[in-house]
């Protein structure tokens, strides 16, 4: 939802520094915190999956089943419904245009960091002409899955301090690249930063009880994070991300079960992440929203039900089928 909040500003062409309160107060846009949380939690859960099940075939099947059904649904909906409805081209020109099929093909090859995220003649007059500007991060996510799987296959997760050491090494490299400005490509720089967070999340699970999870620790973490918010600069921003993720970890194990009610309804996060950007562009094309807050609210109102349908009709059934099929094969 915080990624949606940031995109509501970006797609209207409203400057983060001038309009987004989170950016103005902390120096980092809301989407930054959202993506940091995403990759940190992902690293934590993927490490848990590998160590808990210790089943290489099931892991690969599960990752493919988690990523591809929702992605395929999003791509076909964008290319075959949104595109024809909103393109400025003739339908025949739209369907024979190479960009239309590059959009589908590039994004189906999920490990490609550089993807075609626009469709020909679609949203051409917008500040941001992409149909789905969220898809590029999936490449890094899938590459991290493969990397952690390889480390596990080589026995690296059995060594309790190897993954934390790798996280520290990546952090040092990232800070060096960031401060020296030796890497200017935004996608590669972001991928390096995401890798720090992903491996850090995996480290948290591997270390387990070695971490301090206590109400006093949570209070101190929040105070430290608040202090970091007053600082500016690339190093300070990196520390904010790390402390923010640690606060999330503390909250995740907070005993208030009522906070987990949303989880019991279903896992709608992936569907919302994939679906909000096209919905937002449609709202802007139809001139139904003129401010970031109205665009944010209307997008949630439209995209969240689509995410719920995606979960119950597509994502969950495929995951259950893979799980049951794997169990059947294992028993046989």
LUMSE-649303 format. One record per residue: x, y, z of N, C-alpha, C, O in turn; chain; residue number from 1. Coordinates in steps of 0.001 Angstrom, whole numbers. Each point is the difference from the previous one (the first is absolute). Example, Ala and Ser with C-alpha at 12.3 -4.5 7.8 and 13.67 -1.06 7.14 Angstrom:
     npx     npy     npz    capx    capy    capz     cpx     cpy     cpz     opx     opy     opz c   k
   13190   -5690    7800    -890    1190       0     900    1200       0    1036     -19     665 A   1
   -1386    1069   -1385     820    1190      60    -770    1090     730     509    1108     169 A   2
***
This chain:
     npx     npy     npz    capx    capy    capz     cpx     cpy     cpz     opx     opy     opz c   k
     820   -1214       0    -820    1214       0     853    1263       0    -390    1014    -578 A   1
    1561   -1072    1228     855    1189     -18     632     214   -1370     309    1130    -375 A   2
    -116   -2217    -370     464     143   -1386   -1087     674    -838     291     860    -832 A   3
   -1536   -1256    1057   -1124     635    -689     -45    1492     328    -248     832    -873 A   4
     489    -508    2134     -13    1393     452    1050     822    -746    -279    1121    -427 A   5
    1475   -1665     270    1050     720    -713    -314     145   -1483     220    1056    -592 A   6
    -733   -2119       4    -331      55   -1421   -1118     999    -281     -75     559   -1095 A   7
    -791    -333    2077   -1062     994    -180     578    1392    -200    -606     829    -679 A   8
    1761    -564    1258     690    1275    -212     772     -12   -1317     -50     950    -781 A   9
     765   -2051     559     868     -80   -1181    -804     107   -1297     411     703    -923 A  10
   -1538   -1385     845    -760     -29   -1244    -751    1303    -260    -424     268   -1124 A  11
     262     537    2168    -578    1326    -193    1066    1047    -290    -314    1152    -299 A  12
    1582   -1563     389    1087     944    -226     224     927    1160     602    1062    -158 A  13
   -1084   -1451    1344     178     830    1190    1316    -376     650     256   -1176     259 A  14
     570    2155       4    1320    -243     579    -115    -609    1383    -776     467     833 A  15
    1569   -1532    -589      33    -599    1333     384    1041    1055    -641     118    1044 A  16
    1695     624   -1343     526     943     989   -1038    1058     372     -50     463    1140 A  17
    -779     -87   -2119    -968    1057     248   -1314    -534     561    -679     698     753 A  18
     317   -1918   -1108   -1368    -432     291    -116   -1237     883    -969    -116     749 A  19
    1916    -807    -809    -166   -1211     789     542     218    1405    1193     244     186 A  20
   -2072    -333     791     370     315    1384    1123    -896     500     888     465     714 A  21
    -914   -1752   -1080    1032    -935     461    1368     424    -510     976       4     751 A  22
    -907     352   -2021    1270     448    -587     466    1294     654    1184     166     292 A  23
   -2121     744     -66     353    1291     567     539    -144    1439     930     701     399 A  24
   -1532   -1619     361     385    -139    1406    1225    -876     213     793     249     908 A  25
    -633   -1285   -1751    1059    -980     270    1105     -24   -1044    1057    -585     236 A  26
   -1284    1217   -1393    1011     -29   -1046    -136   -1177    -942     744     -92    -976 A  27
   -1688    -823    1245    -211   -1185    -828   -1477     -88    -343    -858     188     863 A  28
     563    -476   -2130   -1390    -138    -418    -621   -1241     622     700    -945     364 A  29
   -2026     961    -248    -701   -1134     604     291   -1298    -740     115   -1057     620 A  30
       4    1131   -1951     280   -1213    -780    1334    -618     396     167   -1217     -79 A  31
     784    2043     505    1288    -517     450    -155    -909    1200     593   -1077      59 A  32
   -1399    1519     901    -248    -831    1177    -785   -1254    -367     243   -1080     539 A  33
   -1198    1240   -1473    -792   -1148    -422     854   -1069    -657    -143   -1185     302 A  34
    1039    1599   -1207     870    -964    -673    1024    -597     959     347   -1176    -112 A  35
     138    1987    1060     928    -522    1001    -666   -1110     805     591   -1056     225 A  36
   -1830    1304     207    -742   -1002     761    -227   -1246    -842     138   -1125     481 A  37
    -491    1343   -1753    -282   -1116    -903    1196    -945    -119    -149   -1211     163 A  38
    1332    1757    -444    1168    -853    -209     529    -590    1302     502   -1124      14 A  39
    -611    1867    1064     437    -522    1296    -877   -1182     421     514   -1058     363 A  40
   -1827    1237    -413    -925   -1068     391     154   -1201    -936     -64   -1150     435 A  41
     267    1433   -1719     173   -1073    -969    1229    -847     328     -71   -1228     -23 A  42
    1197    1877     330    1203    -743     374    -221    -861    1225     466   -1138      62 A  43
   -1180    1684     917    -314    -726    1234    -824   -1252    -307     318   -1090     477 A  44
   -1381    1252   -1278    -919   -1115    -272     607   -1036    -941    -268   -1194     135 A  45
    1082    1643   -1085     619    -955    -926    1029    -860     731      91   -1203    -246 A  46
     684    1815    1142     943    -780     804    -755   -1004     864     428   -1144     158 A  47
   -1543    1577     393    -833    -903     818    -500   -1170    -842      26   -1147     448 A  48
    -477    1434   -1660    -513   -1048    -877    1075   -1033    -321    -255   -1204      45 A  49
    1450    1673    -367    1088    -910    -343     421    -865    1185     209   -1204    -152 A  50
     -84    1808    1319     479    -736    1170   -1091    -866     630     283   -1056     568 A  51
   -1526    1513    -673   -1097    -733     629    -377   -1252    -782    -162   -1074     578 A  52
      22    1217   -1909    -421   -1133    -819    1170    -816    -539    -103   -1215    -169 A  53
    1217    1896    -100    1200    -679    -525    -339    -877   -1213     479   -1127    -120 A  54
   -1301    1659    -758    -443    -741   -1184     218     890   -1218    -753     945    -233 A  55
    1780   -1252    -531     398     844   -1117   -1070      73   -1085    -302    1086    -496 A  56
    -271   -2226     123   -1004     -37   -1063   -1250     769     408    -543     772    -791 A  57
      87    -980    2020   -1196     694     475     236    1510      74    -901     785    -292 A  58
    2105    -385     679     318    1417      79    -118     659   -1377    -619    1056    -132 A  59
    1205   -1671    -881     -36     565   -1345   -1434      65    -513    -420    1016    -554 A  60
    -331   -2104     739   -1395     -15    -439    -818    1081     707    -811     686    -623 A  61
    1029    -544    1914    -768     971     784     304    1425    -422    -902     833     -92 A  62
    2190    -550    -168     359    1363    -415    -618     322   -1359    -520    1098    -200 A  63
     572   -2039    -723    -601     230   -1313   -1511     170     118    -592     854    -660 A  64
     -25   -1675    1507   -1454      74     184    -411    1290     691   -1113     486    -203 A  65
    1998      71    1016    -333    1248     700     130    1204    -913    -794     936      87 A  66
    1796    -952    -968     281    1168    -828    -795      38   -1306    -527    1045    -381 A  67
     444   -2185    -300    -465      42   -1387   -1508     138    -217    -392     750    -894 A  68
    -471   -1416    1646   -1438     146    -296    -488    1440      87    -674     478    -912 A  69
    1004     219    1998    -399    1392     148     638     884   -1054    -644     904    -532 A  70
    1909   -1163     229     703     787   -1015    -625    -204   -1373    -242     966    -723 A  71
     -21   -2215     362    -595    -285   -1303   -1374     650    -127    -334     559   -1045 A  72
    -454    -635    2104   -1318     631      -4     126    1507    -219    -746     583    -787 A  73
    1687      39    1482     214    1439    -116     444     386   -1410    -477     992    -551 A  74
    1387   -1771     -33     515     311   -1336   -1078    -139   -1072    -120     852    -880 A  75
    -658   -1922     955   -1047    -210   -1000   -1098    1051     131    -530     483   -1000 A  76
     195    -136    2236   -1011    1035     232     470    1340    -577    -772     734    -617 A  77
    2058    -435     835     546    1266    -492      75      20   -1521    -422     969    -632 A  78
     961   -2042      39     247     -18   -1446   -1271    -203    -821    -128     556   -1091 A  79
    -817   -1353    1610   -1152    -374    -805   -1277     768     345    -956     -14    -775 A  80
     930     681    1923   -1200     753     379     302    1491     143    -617     831    -666 A  81
    1576    -496    1544     321    1414     195     562     614   -1274    -419    1083    -407 A  82
    1370   -1776    -225     626     523   -1214    -994     345   -1092     -46    1146    -446 A  83
    -757   -2113       2    -965     297   -1062   -1010    1083     374    -454     746    -867 A  84
      99    -654    2150    -997     991     427     563    1426      24    -737     962    -217 A  85
    2041    -828     479     544    1342     237    1092     420    -969     531    1103     125 A  86
    -182   -1940   -1079    1032     396    -956    -523    1058    -963   -1185      30    -333 A  87
    2099     841    -110    -336    1013   -1000     157    -548   -1415    -340     675    -972 A  88
     854   -1899     856     208    -614   -1306   -1256    -742    -452    -885    -298     802 A  89
     826      11   -2082   -1022    -922    -497     272   -1381     606    1150    -358     254 A  90
   -2214    -411     -27     178   -1304     648     936    -910    -792     808    -719     587 A  91
    -912     747   -1901     890    -836    -810    1454     410     182     884    -851      94 A  92
    -637    2168     -45    1367     499     210     493    -342    1396    1178    -302     193 A  93
   -2074     349     770     373    -336    1380     440   -1460     107    1024    -298     615 A  94
   -1790    -601   -1206     286   -1429     171    1198    -475    -823     608   -1016     337 A  95
    -260    1728   -1405    1187    -421    -755    1251     756     445    1103    -281    -470 A  96
   -1280    1237    1374    1152     774     471     909    -888     855    -497    -684     895 A  97
    1810     672   -1140     910    -851     776     -36     277    1513     184    -907     812 A  98
    -422    2159    -454      12     351    1416   -1084    -738     783     190    -328    1171 A  99
   -1327      69   -1818   -1089    -712     669     463   -1363     482    -279    -395    1132 A 100
     978    -313   -1984     403   -1364     342    1305     -23     775     273    -952     731 A 101
     541    2001    -888    1170     120     868    -439     200    1453     635    -508     924 A 102
   -1715    1246    -736    -524     226    1347    -301   -1325     693     347    -191    1165 A 103
    -989    -718   -1884    -338   -1305     574    1244    -873     138     250    -574    1060 A 104
     528     479   -2137    1150    -913     -10    1076     423     993     511    -839     741 A 105
    -159    2118    -712    1059     468     901    -344    -264    1456     864    -366     796 A 106
   -2129     553    -456    -404    -154    1398    -224   -1453     396      52    -339    1182 A 107
    -303    -524   -2173     -84   -1429     304    1376    -581     281     127    -947     776 A 108
     915    1511   -1408    1380    -380     354     328     798    1256     625    1059     -59 A 109
   -1055   -1587    1176    -106     800    1213    1349     450     548      59     966     761 A 110
    1028   -1647   -1131    1311     353     553     652    1186    -716    1079     434     404 A 111
   -1706      97   -1457     578    1145    -706    -227    1284     796   -1151     372     230 A 112
    2220     322     199    -184    1263     736    -550    1123    -882    -743     860     475 A 113
    1112    -872   -1764    -466    1043    -913   -1191    -545    -788     137    -935    -788 A 114
   -1295    1530    1012   -1223    -523    -574    -758    1081    -770     159    1192     261 A 115
    -975   -1624   -1202    -933     895    -682   -1231     116     890    -694    -987     246 A 116
     426    2199     234   -1120     181     932   -1110     887    -589    -957     349     691 A 117
    1099       5   -1969   -1018     811    -658    -602    -720   -1183     565    -977    -492 A 118
   -1717    1455      29    -666    -550   -1172    -168    1114   -1037    -163    1162     372 A 119
     199   -1496   -1666      -8    1035   -1049   -1271     849       3   -1115    -514     -83 A 120
    1320    1833     180   -1113     927     -54    -873      45    1232   -1038     662      -4 A 121
    1437   -1355    1068    -814     -76    1215     528     999    1026    1187      -9     325 A 122
   -2050     851     175     331    1025    1008    1117     917    -498     843     444     779 A 123
    -847    -167   -2077    1081     765    -612      90    1423     524    1089     573      26 A 124
   -2194       8     389      32    1376     482     242     148    1486     -70    1113     522 A 125
     354   -2197     172     176      47    1450    1406     447     390     927     -55    -809 A 126
    -781     493    2039    1318     348     533     916   -1212     -64    1164     108    -388 A 127
   -1696   -1259     771     716   -1268     -94    -797    -882    -952   -1166    -291     265 A 128
    1768    -136   -1359    -736    -718   -1044      20   -1516     178    -555    -714    -835 A 129
    1173     203    1892      44   -1445     214   -1384    -525     362    -780     675     672 A 130
     491   -1886   -1125   -1266    -638     350     109    -662    1365    -946      15     787 A 131
    2104    -592    -517     222    -602    1321    1457     196     413     874    -791    -355 A 132
    -635    1854    1108    1358     333     417     478    -750    1214    1065     311     533 A 133
   -1830   -1305     -71     405    -789    1166     716   -1289    -376     578    -660     864 A 134
    -607     294   -2135     449   -1339    -397    1507    -204     110     455   -1131     171 A 135
     331    2208    -266    1454    -160     -56     590    -603    1278    1040    -655     -60 A 136
   -1676     861    1201     562    -523    1257    -116   -1519      93     729    -631     765 A 137
   -1646      37   -1541    -163   -1455      53    1239    -720    -501     272   -1128     411 A 138
     483    1770   -1298    1235    -613    -484     977    -214    1146     582   -1076     140 A 139
    -408    2113     682     920    -131    1128    -499   -1027    1004     782    -776     550 A 140
   -2081     777    -316    -570    -973     931     287   -1431    -452     436    -826     801 A 141
    -674     534   -2062     221   -1362    -504    1486    -360     -11     359   -1147     267 A 142
     504    2114    -573    1444    -264      29     479    -292    1424     880    -837     201 A 143
   -1454    1522     775     370    -254    1398    -487   -1381     448     678    -686     764 A 144
   -1858     288   -1247    -475   -1357     289    1032   -1015    -482     400    -905     733 A 145
      19    1081   -1986     944    -947    -597    1336      25     736     607   -1046     230 A 146
    -150    2252     141    1277     109     699     -23    -666    1355     937    -718     350 A 147
   -1996     939     428     -82    -608    1327    -180   -1509    -100     519    -750     827 A 148
   -1260     307   -1846    -142   -1439    -235    1353    -634    -283     294   -1086     500 A 149
     539    1760   -1303    1323    -523    -325     879     -67    1250     713    -981     213 A 150
    -770    2028     610     766      -6    1252    -434   -1173     880     830    -677     607 A 151
   -2140     450    -548    -528   -1114     809     475   -1343    -553     399    -880     763 A 152
    -441     720   -2097     424   -1267    -608    1476    -276     259     422   -1152      92 A 153
     358    2230      24    1438    -158     267     297    -137    1487    1160    -115     397 A 154
   -2207     128     426     174    -179    1443     267    1283     758     349     -32    1180 A 155
    -514    1180   -1863     331    1269     639    -914     390    1138     432     697     919 A 156
   -1705   -1133    -950    -920     373    1068     240    -797    1279    -495     355    1069 A 157
    1267   -1443   -1197     325    -784    1199    1020     726     872      71    -229    1207 A 158
     711    1097   -1823     972     806     747    -706    1253     508    -403     853    -791 A 159
     255    -743    2093    -865    1018     592     443    1421    -301    -833     905     -39 A 160
    2129    -689    -175     506    1368    -153     332     362   -1444     402    1132    -271 A 161
    -562   -2081    -671     357     292   -1388    -933    1042    -613     471     963    -606 A 162
   -1777   -1137     752    -962     936    -589     119    1388     636      -3     991    -731 A 163
     108    -874    2077     234    1331     574    1286     657    -508      41    1211    -213 A 164
    1004   -2014      21    1253     550    -527    -195     495   -1429     546    1034    -385 A 165
   -1327   -1775    -399    -298     418   -1365    -809    1300       2     243     890    -816 A 166
   -1200    -788    1731    -807    1223     113     881    1194     330    -179    1081    -560 A 167
    1127   -1272    1467     913    1079     382     885     402   -1176     235    1187    -227 A 168
     256   -2182    -522     847     291   -1162    -778     779   -1064     510     960    -578 A 169
   -1742   -1383     329    -829     708    -969    -296    1427     452     -40     922    -815 A 170
    -166    -749    2112    -263    1336     547    1204     915    -205    -158    1162    -373 A 171
    1354   -1683     613    1227     789    -183     148     401   -1471     307    1151    -308 A 172
    -527   -2106    -591      94     282   -1433   -1032    1043    -405     304     931    -745 A 173
   -1518   -1093    1238   -1079     933    -342     324    1417     464    -180     960    -749 A 174
     654    -834    1975     341    1331     527    1153     624    -782       6    1204    -256 A 175
     967   -2030    -120    1129     515    -791    -488     511   -1358     359    1097    -427 A 176
   -1177   -1901    -237    -524     386   -1312    -864    1247     114      32     875    -865 A 177
    -807    -806    1947    -922    1119     188     751    1303     243    -329    1033    -584 A 178
    1336   -1087    1445     734    1217     366     995     424   -1074     250    1193    -176 A 179
     317   -2151    -538     982     333   -1032    -644     313   -1347     642     523    -911 A 180
   -1949    -863     809    -749     231   -1243     649    -685   -1203      18     548   -1102 A 181
     515   -1755    1327     624    -758   -1084   -1021    -764    -833     320    -493   -1082 A 182
   -1547     395    1584   -1055    -679    -728   -1199     943    -105    -602     365    1010 A 183
     267      20   -2223   -1067     981    -191   -1277    -620    -555   -1047     647      -2 A 184
    1116   -1892    -471   -1185    -665    -529    -980    -270    1151     322    -739     930 A 185
   -1495    1330    -994    -957     -75    1113    -460   -1427     259    -160    -405    1151 A 186
     -55    -361   -2224    -486   -1371     168    1047    -874     683    -322    -760     913 A 187
    1582     868   -1356    1068    -797     617     274     451    1436     209    -831     884 A 188
    -210    2135    -656     227     515    1350   -1121    -441     939     250    -392    1140 A 189
   -1477     461   -1626   -1130    -455     811     109   -1489     290    -265    -442    1118 A 190
     658    -333   -2129     153   -1438     198    1035    -329    1055    -191    -922     793 A 191
    1289    1670    -774    1018    -214    1026    -564     317    1380     240    -734     958 A 192
    -989    1828    -858    -627     343    1275   -1026   -1026     427     -74    -350    1178 A 193
    -724    -141   -2126    -992   -1037     314     691   -1269     500    -501    -671     902 A 194
    1658     345   -1493     707   -1211     406     442      79    1455     -33    -997     722 A 195
     448    2192    -296     378     191    1414   -1175    -337     900     153    -725     983 A 196
   -1328    1249   -1318   -1187    -199     829    -462   -1453     -24    -391    -548    1031 A 197
     437     -75   -2204    -421   -1395    -116     905    -916     830    -479    -833     770 A 198
    1780    1000    -938     944    -850     736     -49     313    1495     204    -890     826 A 199
    -470    2141    -477    -168     354    1403   -1218    -724     585      57    -514    1118 A 200
   -1158     477   -1876   -1182    -731     469     300   -1477     188    -436    -608     978 A 201
    1184      27   -1920     397   -1406     144     888    -189    1225    -115   -1003     705 A 202
     997    1961    -451     887     -74    1172    -796     -23    1290     332    -729     935 A 203
   -1382    1530    -891    -833      66    1200    -576   -1369     319     -14    -422    1156 A 204
    -470    -282   -2200    -560   -1323     268    1082    -997     397    -207    -815     899 A 205
    1359     874   -1565    1084    -932     305     507     201    1423     277    -970     706 A 206
    -156    2224    -286     487     282    1357   -1031    -354    1059     350    -441    1095 A 207
   -1623     635   -1423   -1071    -423     898      83     607    1378    -129    1214     159 A 208
     342   -2044     831     -50     439    1389    1151     929     392       9     563    1095 A 209
     947    -413   -1987    1086     916     309    -424    1456     -58     760     883     396 A 210
   -1979    -620    -891    -483    1375     -93    -789     375    1248    -618    -855     635 A 211
     645    2119    -295    -692     488    1185   -1397     463    -398    -152     994    -710 A 212
    -873   -1723    1172   -1386     376    -255    -671     213    1352    -378    -956     677 A 213
     238    2203    -301    -492     343    1332    -688    1359     -90     418     840    -798 A 214
   -1474    -597    1602    -656    1320     -30     958    1166     173    -167    1041    -635 A 215
    1172   -1207    1493     985    1057     183     819     188   -1270     324    1123    -389 A 216
       5   -2250    -253     741      89   -1261    -807     704   -1070     551     764    -792 A 217
   -1857   -1016     760    -868     674    -959     -25    1496     262      97     798    -933 A 218
    -227    -412    2194     -26    1424     351    1292     690    -413     -19    1089    -574 A 219
    1146   -1740     875    1294     579    -353     172      85   -1509     583     956    -510 A 220
   -1094   -1965    -209     109      -2   -1458    -804    1143    -605     457     668    -927 A 221
   -1658    -448    1457    -854    1078    -514     649    1353     263     -13     871    -870 A 222
     579    -688    2058     671    1257     342    1201     222    -917     220    1107    -492 A 223
     555   -2169     267    1161     100    -891    -429     352   -1418     617     840    -654 A 224
   -1678   -1486     186    -504     281   -1342    -466    1449    -103     255     669   -1001 A 225
    -939    -187    2036    -470    1390       4    1180     965     -72     -68    1019    -687 A 226
    1161   -1345    1406    1198     838     -46     635       5   -1380     463    1037    -474 A 227
    -442   -2205    -174     577     -90   -1345    -807     798   -1017     545     499    -984 A 228
   -1855    -383    1231    -850     747    -925     413    1471    -116    -294     655   -1000 A 229
     966    -149    2011     432    1394     -17    1273     200    -816     376    1133    -302 A 230
     287   -2234     -53    1265      71    -722    -237    -121   -1504    -990    -587    -435 A 231
    1884    1133    -332     -89     -63   -1458    1316    -523    -570    1050     108     633 A 232
   -1120    -668   -1824    1198    -543    -642    -183   -1479    -300    -856    -658     591 A 233
    1664     134   -1516    -154   -1381    -450     264   -1012    1107    -705   -1004      99 A 234
    1716    1256     737     295    -931    1093   -1128       7    1020    -422   -1057     471 A 235
     -69    2248    -127   -1103     108     956   -1243    -690    -546    -712    -671     748 A 236
     441     828   -2041   -1169    -640    -599     116   -1521      59    -984    -694     255 A 237
    2186     181    -492     209   -1450      85    -259    -504    1410    -626   -1043     185 A 238
    1105    1778     806    -241    -376    1393   -1487      51     346    -482    -807     795 A 239
    -239    1749   -1387   -1458      75     223    -679   -1273    -498    -851    -569     684 A 240
    1232     132   -1872    -581   -1227    -543     251   -1185     934    -908    -777     296 A 241
    2145     656     158     361   -1139     842    -754      34    1327    -514   -1024     450 A 242
     447    2192     172    -700     106    1269   -1502    -174    -182    -670    -583     853 A 243
     142    1088   -1964   -1416    -179    -286    -343   -1484    -100   -1026    -439     519 A 244
    1882    -330   -1182    -235   -1438    -130      84    -700    1357    -738    -949     262 A 245
    1635    1420     590     103    -602    1326   -1246     293     830    -469    -862     743 A 246
     -64    2066    -865   -1252     340     679   -1128    -894    -522    -830    -469     780 A 247
     798     233   -2081   -1004    -898    -573     106   -1395     603   -1007    -635     314 A 248
    2233     175    -160     221   -1324     589    -572     -48    1416    -655    -970     381 A 249
     904    2015     383    -527      60    1361   -1523     -42     -17    -614    -733     775 A 250
       5    1520   -1659   -1463      55     -57    -598   -1323    -468   -1092    -380     422 A 251
    1823    -326   -1306    -499   -1271    -517    -186   -1031    1111    -853    -882    -104 A 252
    1651     995    1167     -99    -951    1109    -663     606    1225      75    -548    1100 A 253
    -723    1686   -1307    -739     614    1097   -1192    -900     346    -648    -528    -904 A 254
     350     348    2179   -1028    -987     387   -1438     381    -317    -897    -817     209 A 255
     639    2026    -707   -1374     419    -276    -514    -722   -1240     249     434   -1125 A 256
    -960   -1525    1330    -480    -823   -1105    -988     737    -907    -149    -336   -1175 A 257
    -522    1341    1734    -991     714    -800     627     675   -1216    -683     263    -990 A 258
    1985      18    1066     687     617   -1136      65    -942   -1201     240     440   -1125 A 259
    -454   -1739    1364     145    -991   -1058   -1328    -396    -630     -51    -940    -793 A 260
   -1023    1641    1135   -1312    -345    -553       4      94   -1517    -570    -850    -685 A 261
    1216    1889     165      52     194   -1458     601   -1213    -687    -451    -398   -1074 A 262
    1477    -196    1698     676   -1155    -597    -945   -1181    -182     154    -781    -939 A 263
   -1132     646    1834    -899   -1147     -52    -957      77   -1185    -531   -1022    -434 A 264
     310    2213     -88    -901     148   -1141     634    -522   -1283    -702    -518    -869 A 265
    2009     647     742     686    -435   -1209    1253     819    -224     249     983     698 A 266
     541   -1402   -1685    1258     683    -303    -189     826   -1272     213    -484   -1111 A 267
    -614    1731    1299    -358     846   -1134    1127     932    -429    -182     804    -914 A 268
    1328    -897    1552    1066     977    -239     547     -70   -1428     228    1032    -631 A 269
     -22   -2234     129     583    -155   -1337    -963     516   -1071     411     690    -933 A 270
   -1691   -1032    1075    -992     467    -955    -122    1508      -4    -160     612   -1056 A 271
     236      -5    2241     -75    1460      91    1240     636    -613     -92    1025    -677 A 272
    1238   -1627     911    1255     531    -545      -9     -51   -1531     421     948    -662 A 273
    -903   -2058     112     -21    -151   -1456   -1095     837    -651     174     486   -1118 A 274
   -1298    -315    1806   -1164     577    -642    -226    1478     188    -777     593    -749 A 275
    1429      34    1728    -367    1389     317     441     988   -1081    -706     969    -277 A 276
    1856   -1207    -329     553     971    -954    -901     185   -1227    -302    1136    -365 A 277
    -138   -2236    -285    -918     183   -1134   -1320     664     406    -536     828    -737 A 278
      22   -1194    1907   -1243     613     481     190    1498     176    -874     790    -356 A 279
    2001    -409     898     296    1411     227      75     766   -1327    -500    1119    -110 A 280
    1121   -1729    -878      97     646   -1311   -1378     141    -655    -272    1000    -664 A 281
    -587   -1988     847   -1358      81    -553    -778    1131     663    -705     750    -674 A 282
     832    -627    1993    -695    1081     719     458    1367    -501    -803     924    -127 A 283
    2090    -803    -154     515    1265    -518    -472     246   -1428    -315    1134    -363 A 284
     264   -2187    -451    -470     137   -1384   -1455     456     -34    -395     790    -858 A 285
    -390   -1295    1794   -1421     360      63    -241    1277     791   -1138     438     167 A 286
    2246     163     327     -75    1254     762    -920    -106    1221    -788     900     288 A 287
     913   -2021     413    -811    -242    1195     713     410    1283    -602     -12    1074 A 288
    1868     371   -1174     755     412    1188     937    1138    -385     630     -31   -1058 A 289
    -546    1020    1913     837    1168    -308    1024     300    1091     860     862    -180 A 290
    -945   -1561    1304     948     217    1092     583   -1342     421    -616   -1039    -233 A 291
    1792    1046     849     596   -1276     437    -899    -796     941     -86   -1223    -109 A 292
    -582    1911    1030    -830    -718     963   -1223    -617    -660    -371   -1127     329 A 293
    -266    1842   -1257   -1155    -575    -688     427   -1164    -892    -708   -1003    -101 A 294
    1870    1140    -545     504   -1078    -842     355   -1223     846    -268   -1134    -396 A 295
     862    1367    1544     359   -1088     922   -1252    -734     471     -56   -1229     -51 A 296
    -942    1974     506   -1214    -610     522    -785    -761   -1054    -450   -1120     244 A 297
     284    1726   -1419    -749    -661   -1070     735   -1241    -514    -624    -997    -364 A 298
    1950    1074     339     783   -1161    -450    -192   -1169     944    -218   -1126    -448 A 299
     295    1372    1746    -226   -1077     965   -1412    -552    -139    -210   -1211      65 A 300
    -749    2101    -256   -1397    -410    -124    -214    -922   -1199    -817    -918      54 A 301
    1555    1169   -1131    -144    -811   -1215     948   -1197     -34    -398   -1096    -395 A 302
    1659    1305     811    1025   -1035    -167     -63   -1085    1067     314   -1158    -275 A 303
    -717    1521    1487     -33   -1002    1069   -1014   -1104    -279     328   -1169     200 A 304
   -1554    1482    -656    -917   -1091    -378     567    -892   -1106    -206   -1213      17 A 305
     921    1809    -978     628    -805   -1052    1069    -928     588     148   -1144    -430 A 306
     590    1655    1418    1018    -823     659    -644   -1151     771     528   -1112      26 A 307
   -1675    1389     602    -726   -1045     733    -455   -1094    -971     159   -1189     279 A 308
    -726    1597   -1425    -436    -970   -1001    1179    -801    -548    -103   -1209    -206 A 309
    1217    1891     -28    1195    -677    -498     471   -1067     979     409   -1091    -400 A 310
    -471    1420    1691     451    -951    1017    -908   -1226      57     484   -1132     -25 A 311
   -1784    1349      99    -927   -1107     198    -254    -808   -1279    -263   -1200      70 A 312
     340    1842   -1221    -329    -695   -1249    1216    -507    -765    -117    -925    -804 A 313
    1283    1521    1045    1178    -378    -789    1166    -440     886     443   -1145     -81 A 314
      54    2050     927    1232    -264     731    -129   -1160     986     801    -934     -36 A 315
   -1792     983     907    -143   -1052    1013    -308   -1364    -612     595    -992     421 A 316
   -1514     900   -1412    -245   -1318    -600    1249    -625    -619     214   -1205     125 A 317
     610    2016    -789    1221    -543    -605     971    -473    1077     601   -1066    -132 A 318
    -444    1849    1195     885    -405    1091    -476   -1293     653     803    -879     312 A 319
   -2108     770    -110    -545   -1226     589     208   -1195    -921     324   -1097     454 A 320
    -515    1321   -1757     190   -1088    -947    1445    -490      11     250   -1205      -5 A 321
     691    2132      20    1425    -374      32     317    -746    1287     699   -1013     -19 A 322
   -1217    1516    1142     260    -642    1292    -577   -1418      33     677    -941     417 A 323
   -1916     796    -853    -638   -1319      22     656    -949    -990     181   -1182     292 A 324
     176    1699   -1464     655    -826   -1009    1354    -490     488     358   -1159    -207 A 325
     389    2038     853    1319    -365     501    -137   -1045    1108     786    -945      71 A 326
   -1793    1124     795    -205    -950    1078    -375   -1375    -562     456   -1032     493 A 327
   -1302    1040   -1541    -413   -1249    -633    1191    -731    -626     138   -1216     138 A 328
     722    1977    -831    1175    -595    -631     951    -546    1039     575   -1074    -177 A 329
    -401    1836    1296     910    -427    1057    -470   -1315     634     807    -884     289 A 330
   -2123     768     -77    -551   -1218     592     126   -1165    -960     342   -1109     410 A 331
    -619    1353   -1704     111   -1045   -1010    1438    -499    -131     275    -885    -811 A 332
***
